[in-house]
Amino acid sequence: MQSKGSLAIVGVGMTLGAHITPRARSRIENADVVFVAVSDPVVELWVQEMHPDVRSLQPLYGRESGEKSRQDTYREMVGVMLAEVRAGQRVCGAFYGHPGVFALAPHRAVEQARAEGYEAVMEPGVSAEDCLYADLGIDPGRTGCQHFEASQMMFYRRRVDPGAWLVVWQPAIAGDRGFRRFATGPAYLQVLVDVLAADYPLDHPCTIYEAATLPIQRPRIEQVALRDLPQAALSLASTLVLPPARPLQQNPDILARLAALDAAG
């Protein structure tokens, strides 16, 4: 009788070989088939050293034509992984960083597998956010830290607190409404600047950050003024980080209520 399939989605971390957890490695080594979605061929080769049957999901992106929606790519990724699960295989999907952070296909795959009655788990990995805190020396608990995807900030009315850190993800594809581009360009970045200028001065310092993916690399940490962002060189790995633009604002009404509670206690 064929065994029932299962799915494990794992993160391999950001830096090659340094960030993978023992549980994630074990999931890779003990799977029947491993699917890998990492943009760096060196990282893909490293995963292949852990298992004899590693299949790349990267060709599904269809970068050459530029006409394929990433939404279609994500559906196809889920489809190929779930096909092997339904065939009774122990499937592992290995993704960059943390598989649940800015990665749609892993969440959809786990949800679909569970909906069909299969065991499905997600193992965390060291994400770009984790590296960002360490490399930039940011403690998110000090003034607070808010995270938004760049296009989401442009498409929707989001409330930004300039008294906290602001992390803007995927600025290189800011304003991409068709989910087909791997870069938008200066005109689209200018729209993002205009959105941010509602809460930050144009001379506000911004950091372009890219985590190191190889042990011999150093992270990219480059500071630009907000107004100069459209001319900056950005990639899909780039993240935009804005420090607080003003001190924390006290809330006197709430402080008075708390003082009254302390006095009554």
ChimeraX commands (.cxc) that place a marker at each C-alpha (Angstrom):
marker #1 position 0.00,0.00,0.00 radius 0.5
marker #1 position 1.37,3.42,-0.95 radius 0.5
marker #1 position 2.24,5.65,1.99 radius 0.5
marker #1 position 0.37,8.92,2.35 radius 0.5
marker #1 position 2.33,11.93,1.17 radius 0.5
marker #1 position 3.40,14.86,3.31 radius 0.5
marker #1 position 4.81,18.34,2.83 radius 0.5
marker #1 position 7.52,20.22,4.72 radius 0.5
marker #1 position 8.34,23.79,3.72 radius 0.5
marker #1 position 11.67,24.96,5.11 radius 0.5
marker #1 position 13.84,28.05,5.09 radius 0.5
marker #1 position 17.53,27.75,4.27 radius 0.5
marker #1 position 18.34,31.19,5.70 radius 0.5
marker #1 position 20.02,34.08,3.93 radius 0.5
marker #1 position 23.74,33.30,4.11 radius 0.5
marker #1 position 24.86,30.08,2.45 radius 0.5
marker #1 position 25.40,27.30,4.99 radius 0.5
marker #1 position 25.32,29.60,8.02 radius 0.5
marker #1 position 21.62,30.12,8.69 radius 0.5
marker #1 position 19.92,26.77,8.13 radius 0.5
marker #1 position 18.52,25.10,11.26 radius 0.5
marker #1 position 19.07,21.42,12.12 radius 0.5
marker #1 position 15.34,20.75,11.70 radius 0.5
marker #1 position 15.29,22.29,8.24 radius 0.5
marker #1 position 18.35,20.30,7.18 radius 0.5
marker #1 position 16.76,17.11,8.50 radius 0.5
marker #1 position 13.58,17.77,6.52 radius 0.5
marker #1 position 15.65,18.14,3.34 radius 0.5
marker #1 position 17.77,15.05,3.96 radius 0.5
marker #1 position 14.81,12.80,4.84 radius 0.5
marker #1 position 12.44,13.82,2.06 radius 0.5
marker #1 position 11.70,11.69,-1.00 radius 0.5
marker #1 position 11.91,14.73,-3.28 radius 0.5
marker #1 position 13.09,18.29,-2.67 radius 0.5
marker #1 position 11.92,21.36,-4.55 radius 0.5
marker #1 position 14.13,24.42,-4.23 radius 0.5
marker #1 position 13.30,28.08,-4.93 radius 0.5
marker #1 position 16.45,30.19,-4.61 radius 0.5
marker #1 position 17.73,32.69,-7.15 radius 0.5
marker #1 position 21.43,31.96,-6.55 radius 0.5
marker #1 position 22.68,28.84,-8.41 radius 0.5
marker #1 position 25.43,28.39,-5.80 radius 0.5
marker #1 position 22.80,27.99,-3.07 radius 0.5
marker #1 position 20.90,25.55,-5.28 radius 0.5
marker #1 position 24.05,23.44,-5.73 radius 0.5
marker #1 position 24.55,23.48,-1.96 radius 0.5
marker #1 position 21.04,22.09,-1.42 radius 0.5
marker #1 position 21.76,19.40,-4.03 radius 0.5
marker #1 position 24.61,18.19,-1.85 radius 0.5
marker #1 position 22.06,17.29,0.84 radius 0.5
marker #1 position 19.74,15.19,-1.34 radius 0.5
marker #1 position 19.95,13.22,-4.61 radius 0.5
marker #1 position 16.61,14.44,-5.99 radius 0.5
marker #1 position 16.48,18.24,-5.92 radius 0.5
marker #1 position 14.28,20.02,-8.47 radius 0.5
marker #1 position 14.50,23.73,-9.13 radius 0.5
marker #1 position 11.36,25.89,-9.15 radius 0.5
marker #1 position 13.18,28.92,-10.56 radius 0.5
marker #1 position 12.41,28.16,-14.26 radius 0.5
marker #1 position 8.72,28.65,-13.50 radius 0.5
marker #1 position 9.26,32.42,-13.22 radius 0.5
marker #1 position 9.66,32.84,-16.99 radius 0.5
marker #1 position 11.94,35.88,-16.67 radius 0.5
marker #1 position 12.88,35.81,-20.34 radius 0.5
marker #1 position 9.50,36.79,-21.74 radius 0.5
marker #1 position 8.48,39.23,-19.03 radius 0.5
marker #1 position 4.85,38.41,-19.78 radius 0.5
marker #1 position 4.17,35.84,-17.08 radius 0.5
marker #1 position 2.48,36.96,-13.89 radius 0.5
marker #1 position 4.19,35.96,-10.66 radius 0.5
marker #1 position 0.75,34.88,-9.45 radius 0.5
marker #1 position 0.77,32.21,-12.18 radius 0.5
marker #1 position 4.26,31.18,-11.14 radius 0.5
marker #1 position 3.19,30.75,-7.52 radius 0.5
marker #1 position 0.21,28.62,-8.56 radius 0.5
marker #1 position 2.51,26.41,-10.61 radius 0.5
marker #1 position 4.94,26.03,-7.72 radius 0.5
marker #1 position 2.13,24.87,-5.48 radius 0.5
marker #1 position 0.88,22.54,-8.21 radius 0.5
marker #1 position 4.17,20.71,-8.81 radius 0.5
marker #1 position 4.80,20.23,-5.09 radius 0.5
marker #1 position 1.28,19.05,-4.35 radius 0.5
marker #1 position 1.35,16.62,-7.29 radius 0.5
marker #1 position 4.18,14.73,-5.60 radius 0.5
marker #1 position 2.43,14.86,-2.22 radius 0.5
marker #1 position -0.69,13.32,-3.78 radius 0.5
marker #1 position 1.53,10.63,-5.29 radius 0.5
marker #1 position 2.51,9.56,-1.78 radius 0.5
marker #1 position 5.89,11.27,-1.59 radius 0.5
marker #1 position 7.45,13.01,1.39 radius 0.5
marker #1 position 8.00,16.39,-0.22 radius 0.5
marker #1 position 10.24,19.20,1.01 radius 0.5
marker #1 position 10.15,22.71,-0.42 radius 0.5
marker #1 position 13.28,24.74,0.37 radius 0.5
marker #1 position 13.03,28.51,0.09 radius 0.5
marker #1 position 15.38,31.44,0.73 radius 0.5
marker #1 position 15.41,32.99,4.19 radius 0.5
marker #1 position 12.22,32.31,6.13 radius 0.5
marker #1 position 9.71,30.50,3.87 radius 0.5
marker #1 position 6.79,32.38,5.39 radius 0.5
marker #1 position 8.19,35.89,4.89 radius 0.5
marker #1 position 7.40,37.54,1.54 radius 0.5
marker #1 position 6.80,34.15,-0.02 radius 0.5
marker #1 position 3.27,33.40,-1.21 radius 0.5
marker #1 position 3.74,29.89,-2.63 radius 0.5
marker #1 position 4.88,28.27,0.65 radius 0.5
marker #1 position 1.80,29.48,2.54 radius 0.5
marker #1 position -0.52,28.39,-0.25 radius 0.5
marker #1 position 1.14,24.99,-0.51 radius 0.5
marker #1 position 0.81,24.31,3.22 radius 0.5
marker #1 position -2.82,25.49,3.24 radius 0.5
marker #1 position -3.73,23.38,0.21 radius 0.5
marker #1 position -2.01,20.25,1.53 radius 0.5
marker #1 position -3.78,20.53,4.88 radius 0.5
marker #1 position -7.12,21.16,3.16 radius 0.5
marker #1 position -6.64,17.89,1.26 radius 0.5
marker #1 position -5.88,16.00,4.45 radius 0.5
marker #1 position -2.10,15.73,4.19 radius 0.5
marker #1 position 0.40,16.50,6.93 radius 0.5
marker #1 position 2.06,19.83,6.18 radius 0.5
marker #1 position 4.50,21.85,8.28 radius 0.5
marker #1 position 6.60,24.98,7.88 radius 0.5
marker #1 position 10.06,25.25,9.43 radius 0.5
marker #1 position 11.38,28.81,9.97 radius 0.5
marker #1 position 14.70,30.12,8.75 radius 0.5
marker #1 position 16.79,33.23,9.28 radius 0.5
marker #1 position 15.10,35.93,7.20 radius 0.5
marker #1 position 16.28,39.16,5.60 radius 0.5
marker #1 position 14.45,40.94,8.42 radius 0.5
marker #1 position 16.54,39.13,11.03 radius 0.5
marker #1 position 19.74,40.06,9.19 radius 0.5
marker #1 position 18.56,43.65,8.82 radius 0.5
marker #1 position 18.13,44.09,12.58 radius 0.5
marker #1 position 21.61,42.73,13.21 radius 0.5
marker #1 position 23.46,44.52,10.40 radius 0.5
marker #1 position 21.82,47.92,10.95 radius 0.5
marker #1 position 21.79,47.71,14.76 radius 0.5
marker #1 position 18.03,48.17,15.07 radius 0.5
marker #1 position 16.07,47.07,18.13 radius 0.5
marker #1 position 12.41,47.02,17.01 radius 0.5
marker #1 position 11.28,47.23,20.62 radius 0.5
marker #1 position 12.91,50.59,21.26 radius 0.5
marker #1 position 10.67,52.90,19.22 radius 0.5
marker #1 position 8.66,50.32,17.31 radius 0.5
marker #1 position 9.11,49.08,13.77 radius 0.5
marker #1 position 6.58,48.95,10.93 radius 0.5
marker #1 position 6.87,46.91,7.77 radius 0.5
marker #1 position 5.10,47.50,4.46 radius 0.5
marker #1 position 5.51,46.17,0.97 radius 0.5
marker #1 position 6.27,49.08,-1.37 radius 0.5
marker #1 position 3.43,48.54,-3.85 radius 0.5
marker #1 position 0.96,47.97,-1.03 radius 0.5
marker #1 position 1.88,51.36,0.39 radius 0.5
marker #1 position 1.07,52.87,-3.01 radius 0.5
marker #1 position -2.14,50.96,-3.73 radius 0.5
marker #1 position -3.76,51.43,-0.34 radius 0.5
marker #1 position -4.08,54.15,2.29 radius 0.5
marker #1 position -1.75,52.97,5.04 radius 0.5
marker #1 position -1.19,54.80,8.31 radius 0.5
marker #1 position 2.53,55.42,8.86 radius 0.5
marker #1 position 3.98,56.37,12.25 radius 0.5
marker #1 position 7.08,58.53,11.59 radius 0.5
marker #1 position 8.06,58.07,15.25 radius 0.5
marker #1 position 9.00,54.44,14.53 radius 0.5
marker #1 position 11.34,52.71,12.10 radius 0.5
marker #1 position 9.83,52.10,8.67 radius 0.5
marker #1 position 10.93,49.12,6.56 radius 0.5
marker #1 position 9.73,49.16,2.95 radius 0.5
marker #1 position 10.10,45.83,1.18 radius 0.5
marker #1 position 10.61,45.28,-2.55 radius 0.5
marker #1 position 11.03,48.92,-3.61 radius 0.5
marker #1 position 12.59,47.76,-6.90 radius 0.5
marker #1 position 9.15,46.66,-8.13 radius 0.5
marker #1 position 7.19,49.50,-6.52 radius 0.5
marker #1 position 3.95,50.10,-8.36 radius 0.5
marker #1 position 3.92,46.85,-10.37 radius 0.5
marker #1 position 0.19,46.22,-10.77 radius 0.5
marker #1 position 0.49,43.24,-13.11 radius 0.5
marker #1 position 2.94,41.17,-10.98 radius 0.5
marker #1 position 5.04,40.63,-14.12 radius 0.5
marker #1 position 8.00,42.95,-13.70 radius 0.5
marker #1 position 11.30,42.41,-11.95 radius 0.5
marker #1 position 11.96,46.18,-11.90 radius 0.5
marker #1 position 9.75,49.21,-12.44 radius 0.5
marker #1 position 12.01,52.23,-12.66 radius 0.5
marker #1 position 12.62,55.85,-11.58 radius 0.5
marker #1 position 9.15,57.16,-12.48 radius 0.5
marker #1 position 7.49,54.54,-10.27 radius 0.5
marker #1 position 9.99,55.15,-7.48 radius 0.5
marker #1 position 9.14,58.84,-7.64 radius 0.5
marker #1 position 5.52,57.93,-6.88 radius 0.5
marker #1 position 6.75,55.97,-3.86 radius 0.5
marker #1 position 8.82,58.99,-2.77 radius 0.5
marker #1 position 5.72,61.19,-3.07 radius 0.5
marker #1 position 3.79,58.77,-0.86 radius 0.5
marker #1 position 6.54,58.72,1.77 radius 0.5
marker #1 position 6.93,62.52,1.60 radius 0.5
marker #1 position 3.55,62.84,3.30 radius 0.5
marker #1 position 5.30,61.74,6.52 radius 0.5
marker #1 position 9.01,62.32,5.92 radius 0.5
marker #1 position 11.03,65.33,4.69 radius 0.5
marker #1 position 12.70,64.88,1.31 radius 0.5
marker #1 position 16.15,65.12,2.88 radius 0.5
marker #1 position 15.33,62.31,5.33 radius 0.5
marker #1 position 18.10,59.66,5.31 radius 0.5
marker #1 position 17.13,56.26,3.94 radius 0.5
marker #1 position 19.19,53.09,3.94 radius 0.5
marker #1 position 19.20,50.67,1.03 radius 0.5
marker #1 position 19.87,47.28,2.58 radius 0.5
marker #1 position 20.68,43.88,1.06 radius 0.5
marker #1 position 21.59,40.91,3.24 radius 0.5
marker #1 position 24.72,38.94,2.42 radius 0.5
marker #1 position 23.97,35.58,0.78 radius 0.5
marker #1 position 27.52,34.19,0.70 radius 0.5
marker #1 position 29.97,33.99,3.64 radius 0.5
marker #1 position 32.55,36.01,1.68 radius 0.5
marker #1 position 30.10,38.86,1.06 radius 0.5
marker #1 position 29.28,41.88,3.14 radius 0.5
marker #1 position 25.75,43.27,3.34 radius 0.5
marker #1 position 24.91,46.27,1.20 radius 0.5
marker #1 position 24.27,49.27,3.45 radius 0.5
marker #1 position 23.98,52.44,1.40 radius 0.5
marker #1 position 22.45,55.71,2.58 radius 0.5
marker #1 position 20.57,58.09,0.30 radius 0.5
marker #1 position 18.26,61.03,0.85 radius 0.5
marker #1 position 14.60,60.24,0.25 radius 0.5
marker #1 position 14.48,62.61,-2.74 radius 0.5
marker #1 position 17.33,60.69,-4.42 radius 0.5
marker #1 position 15.71,57.27,-4.22 radius 0.5
marker #1 position 14.50,57.24,-7.87 radius 0.5
marker #1 position 18.12,57.40,-9.06 radius 0.5
marker #1 position 19.38,54.67,-6.72 radius 0.5
marker #1 position 20.36,51.24,-8.03 radius 0.5
marker #1 position 17.88,48.71,-6.65 radius 0.5
marker #1 position 17.44,44.97,-7.06 radius 0.5
marker #1 position 14.83,42.48,-5.91 radius 0.5
marker #1 position 17.04,41.92,-2.85 radius 0.5
marker #1 position 16.91,45.60,-1.84 radius 0.5
marker #1 position 14.99,46.80,1.19 radius 0.5
marker #1 position 14.44,50.44,2.11 radius 0.5
marker #1 position 14.83,51.43,5.77 radius 0.5
marker #1 position 13.80,54.82,7.17 radius 0.5
marker #1 position 14.75,55.80,10.73 radius 0.5
marker #1 position 12.24,57.69,12.90 radius 0.5
marker #1 position 11.63,61.26,11.76 radius 0.5
marker #1 position 10.39,62.54,15.11 radius 0.5
marker #1 position 10.53,61.60,18.82 radius 0.5
marker #1 position 7.85,59.45,20.37 radius 0.5
marker #1 position 4.79,61.53,21.26 radius 0.5
marker #1 position 3.48,61.08,24.79 radius 0.5
marker #1 position -0.23,60.38,25.30 radius 0.5
marker #1 position -1.16,62.56,28.31 radius 0.5
marker #1 position -4.74,61.26,28.58 radius 0.5
marker #1 position -3.67,57.65,28.88 radius 0.5
marker #1 position -0.81,58.54,31.23 radius 0.5
marker #1 position -3.30,60.35,33.48 radius 0.5
marker #1 position -5.59,57.31,33.53 radius 0.5
marker #1 position -2.69,55.03,34.42 radius 0.5
marker #1 position -1.55,57.42,37.17 radius 0.5
marker #1 position -5.05,57.34,38.63 radius 0.5
marker #1 position -5.02,53.53,38.58 radius 0.5
marker #1 position -1.65,53.50,40.33 radius 0.5
marker #1 position -2.93,55.89,43.00 radius 0.5
marker #1 position -6.07,53.82,43.54 radius 0.5
marker #1 position -4.10,50.59,43.81 radius 0.5
marker link #1:1,2 radius 0.2
marker link #1:2,3 radius 0.2
marker link #1:3,4 radius 0.2
marker link #1:4,5 radius 0.2
marker link #1:5,6 radius 0.2
marker link #1:6,7 radius 0.2
marker link #1:7,8 radius 0.2
marker link #1:8,9 radius 0.2
marker link #1:9,10 radius 0.2
marker link #1:10,11 radius 0.2
marker link #1:11,12 radius 0.2
marker link #1:12,13 radius 0.2
marker link #1:13,14 radius 0.2
marker link #1:14,15 radius 0.2
marker link #1:15,16 radius 0.2
marker link #1:16,17 radius 0.2
marker link #1:17,18 radius 0.2
marker link #1:18,19 radius 0.2
marker link #1:19,20 radius 0.2
marker link #1:20,21 radius 0.2
marker link #1:21,22 radius 0.2
marker link #1:22,23 radius 0.2
marker link #1:23,24 radius 0.2
marker link #1:24,25 radius 0.2
marker link #1:25,26 radius 0.2
marker link #1:26,27 radius 0.2
marker link #1:27,28 radius 0.2
marker link #1:28,29 radius 0.2
marker link #1:29,30 radius 0.2
marker link #1:30,31 radius 0.2
marker link #1:31,32 radius 0.2
marker link #1:32,33 radius 0.2
marker link #1:33,34 radius 0.2
marker link #1:34,35 radius 0.2
marker link #1:35,36 radius 0.2
marker link #1:36,37 radius 0.2
marker link #1:37,38 radius 0.2
marker link #1:38,39 radius 0.2
marker link #1:39,40 radius 0.2
marker link #1:40,41 radius 0.2
marker link #1:41,42 radius 0.2
marker link #1:42,43 radius 0.2
marker link #1:43,44 radius 0.2
marker link #1:44,45 radius 0.2
marker link #1:45,46 radius 0.2
marker link #1:46,47 radius 0.2
marker link #1:47,48 radius 0.2
marker link #1:48,49 radius 0.2
marker link #1:49,50 radius 0.2
marker link #1:50,51 radius 0.2
marker link #1:51,52 radius 0.2
marker link #1:52,53 radius 0.2
marker link #1:53,54 radius 0.2
marker link #1:54,55 radius 0.2
marker link #1:55,56 radius 0.2
marker link #1:56,57 radius 0.2
marker link #1:57,58 radius 0.2
marker link #1:58,59 radius 0.2
marker link #1:59,60 radius 0.2
marker link #1:60,61 radius 0.2
marker link #1:61,62 radius 0.2
marker link #1:62,63 radius 0.2
marker link #1:63,64 radius 0.2
marker link #1:64,65 radius 0.2
marker link #1:65,66 radius 0.2
marker link #1:66,67 radius 0.2
marker link #1:67,68 radius 0.2
marker link #1:68,69 radius 0.2
marker link #1:69,70 radius 0.2
marker link #1:70,71 radius 0.2
marker link #1:71,72 radius 0.2
marker link #1:72,73 radius 0.2
marker link #1:73,74 radius 0.2
marker link #1:74,75 radius 0.2
marker link #1:75,76 radius 0.2
marker link #1:76,77 radius 0.2
marker link #1:77,78 radius 0.2
marker link #1:78,79 radius 0.2
marker link #1:79,80 radius 0.2
marker link #1:80,81 radius 0.2
marker link #1:81,82 radius 0.2
marker link #1:82,83 radius 0.2
marker link #1:83,84 radius 0.2
marker link #1:84,85 radius 0.2
marker link #1:85,86 radius 0.2
marker link #1:86,87 radius 0.2
marker link #1:87,88 radius 0.2
marker link #1:88,89 radius 0.2
marker link #1:89,90 radius 0.2
marker link #1:90,91 radius 0.2
marker link #1:91,92 radius 0.2
marker link #1:92,93 radius 0.2
marker link #1:93,94 radius 0.2
marker link #1:94,95 radius 0.2
marker link #1:95,96 radius 0.2
marker link #1:96,97 radius 0.2
marker link #1:97,98 radius 0.2
marker link #1:98,99 radius 0.2
marker link #1:99,100 radius 0.2
marker link #1:100,101 radius 0.2
marker link #1:101,102 radius 0.2
marker link #1:102,103 radius 0.2
marker link #1:103,104 radius 0.2
marker link #1:104,105 radius 0.2
marker link #1:105,106 radius 0.2
marker link #1:106,107 radius 0.2
marker link #1:107,108 radius 0.2
marker link #1:108,109 radius 0.2
marker link #1:109,110 radius 0.2
marker link #1:110,111 radius 0.2
marker link #1:111,112 radius 0.2
marker link #1:112,113 radius 0.2
marker link #1:113,114 radius 0.2
marker link #1:114,115 radius 0.2
marker link #1:115,116 radius 0.2
marker link #1:116,117 radius 0.2
marker link #1:117,118 radius 0.2
marker link #1:118,119 radius 0.2
marker link #1:119,120 radius 0.2
marker link #1:120,121 radius 0.2
marker link #1:121,122 radius 0.2
marker link #1:122,123 radius 0.2
marker link #1:123,124 radius 0.2
marker link #1:124,125 radius 0.2
marker link #1:125,126 radius 0.2
marker link #1:126,127 radius 0.2
marker link #1:127,128 radius 0.2
marker link #1:128,129 radius 0.2
marker link #1:129,130 radius 0.2
marker link #1:130,131 radius 0.2
marker link #1:131,132 radius 0.2
marker link #1:132,133 radius 0.2
marker link #1:133,134 radius 0.2
marker link #1:134,135 radius 0.2
marker link #1:135,136 radius 0.2
marker link #1:136,137 radius 0.2
marker link #1:137,138 radius 0.2
marker link #1:138,139 radius 0.2
marker link #1:139,140 radius 0.2
marker link #1:140,141 radius 0.2
marker link #1:141,142 radius 0.2
marker link #1:142,143 radius 0.2
marker link #1:143,144 radius 0.2
marker link #1:144,145 radius 0.2
marker link #1:145,146 radius 0.2
marker link #1:146,147 radius 0.2
marker link #1:147,148 radius 0.2
marker link #1:148,149 radius 0.2
marker link #1:149,150 radius 0.2
marker link #1:150,151 radius 0.2
marker link #1:151,152 radius 0.2
marker link #1:152,153 radius 0.2
marker link #1:153,154 radius 0.2
marker link #1:154,155 radius 0.2
marker link #1:155,156 radius 0.2
marker link #1:156,157 radius 0.2
marker link #1:157,158 radius 0.2
marker link #1:158,159 radius 0.2
marker link #1:159,160 radius 0.2
marker link #1:160,161 radius 0.2
marker link #1:161,162 radius 0.2
marker link #1:162,163 radius 0.2
marker link #1:163,164 radius 0.2
marker link #1:164,165 radius 0.2
marker link #1:165,166 radius 0.2
marker link #1:166,167 radius 0.2
marker link #1:167,168 radius 0.2
marker link #1:168,169 radius 0.2
marker link #1:169,170 radius 0.2
marker link #1:170,171 radius 0.2
marker link #1:171,172 radius 0.2
marker link #1:172,173 radius 0.2
marker link #1:173,174 radius 0.2
marker link #1:174,175 radius 0.2
marker link #1:175,176 radius 0.2
marker link #1:176,177 radius 0.2
marker link #1:177,178 radius 0.2
marker link #1:178,179 radius 0.2
marker link #1:179,180 radius 0.2
marker link #1:180,181 radius 0.2
marker link #1:181,182 radius 0.2
marker link #1:182,183 radius 0.2
marker link #1:183,184 radius 0.2
marker link #1:184,185 radius 0.2
marker link #1:185,186 radius 0.2
marker link #1:186,187 radius 0.2
marker link #1:187,188 radius 0.2
marker link #1:188,189 radius 0.2
marker link #1:189,190 radius 0.2
marker link #1:190,191 radius 0.2
marker link #1:191,192 radius 0.2
marker link #1:192,193 radius 0.2
marker link #1:193,194 radius 0.2
marker link #1:194,195 radius 0.2
marker link #1:195,196 radius 0.2
marker link #1:196,197 radius 0.2
marker link #1:197,198 radius 0.2
marker link #1:198,199 radius 0.2
marker link #1:199,200 radius 0.2
marker link #1:200,201 radius 0.2
marker link #1:201,202 radius 0.2
marker link #1:202,203 radius 0.2
marker link #1:203,204 radius 0.2
marker link #1:204,205 radius 0.2
marker link #1:205,206 radius 0.2
marker link #1:206,207 radius 0.2
marker link #1:207,208 radius 0.2
marker link #1:208,209 radius 0.2
marker link #1:209,210 radius 0.2
marker link #1:210,211 radius 0.2
marker link #1:211,212 radius 0.2
marker link #1:212,213 radius 0.2
marker link #1:213,214 radius 0.2
marker link #1:214,215 radius 0.2
marker link #1:215,216 radius 0.2
marker link #1:216,217 radius 0.2
marker link #1:217,218 radius 0.2
marker link #1:218,219 radius 0.2
marker link #1:219,220 radius 0.2
marker link #1:220,221 radius 0.2
marker link #1:221,222 radius 0.2
marker link #1:222,223 radius 0.2
marker link #1:223,224 radius 0.2
marker link #1:224,225 radius 0.2
marker link #1:225,226 radius 0.2
marker link #1:226,227 radius 0.2
marker link #1:227,228 radius 0.2
marker link #1:228,229 radius 0.2
marker link #1:229,230 radius 0.2
marker link #1:230,231 radius 0.2
marker link #1:231,232 radius 0.2
marker link #1:232,233 radius 0.2
marker link #1:233,234 radius 0.2
marker link #1:234,235 radius 0.2
marker link #1:235,236 radius 0.2
marker link #1:236,237 radius 0.2
marker link #1:237,238 radius 0.2
marker link #1:238,239 radius 0.2
marker link #1:239,240 radius 0.2
marker link #1:240,241 radius 0.2
marker link #1:241,242 radius 0.2
marker link #1:242,243 radius 0.2
marker link #1:243,244 radius 0.2
marker link #1:244,245 radius 0.2
marker link #1:245,246 radius 0.2
marker link #1:246,247 radius 0.2
marker link #1:247,248 radius 0.2
marker link #1:248,249 radius 0.2
marker link #1:249,250 radius 0.2
marker link #1:250,251 radius 0.2
marker link #1:251,252 radius 0.2
marker link #1:252,253 radius 0.2
marker link #1:253,254 radius 0.2
marker link #1:254,255 radius 0.2
marker link #1:255,256 radius 0.2
marker link #1:256,257 radius 0.2
marker link #1:257,258 radius 0.2
marker link #1:258,259 radius 0.2
marker link #1:259,260 radius 0.2
marker link #1:260,261 radius 0.2
marker link #1:261,262 radius 0.2
marker link #1:262,263 radius 0.2
marker link #1:263,264 radius 0.2
marker link #1:264,265 radius 0.2
view
